Amino acid sequence: MAEAKAKFSKLLDKANSEGPQKITKHRTIAVVFAVEDRERKAGRKGNLAEFLASSPLRDSGLKIRRLPMRLRKAEL
């Protein structure tokens, strides 16, 4: 625990300067990253309608064909 506390400051500095840092204990259990990275990745860039309207496939002539299938019965 003392070693983890001693290296925590270094971990935060590396996350800020080098990017996300994985914390492992036989497997990856957590990732530490800078707030700026999270805000940049989580920030919305428009809504779904704007995204679809700007799609390069919009005027491509792509035809989507649905397979004729019956709906499944769902138990509630």
Long-range contacts (C-beta under 8 A, 24 or more apart in sequence): none
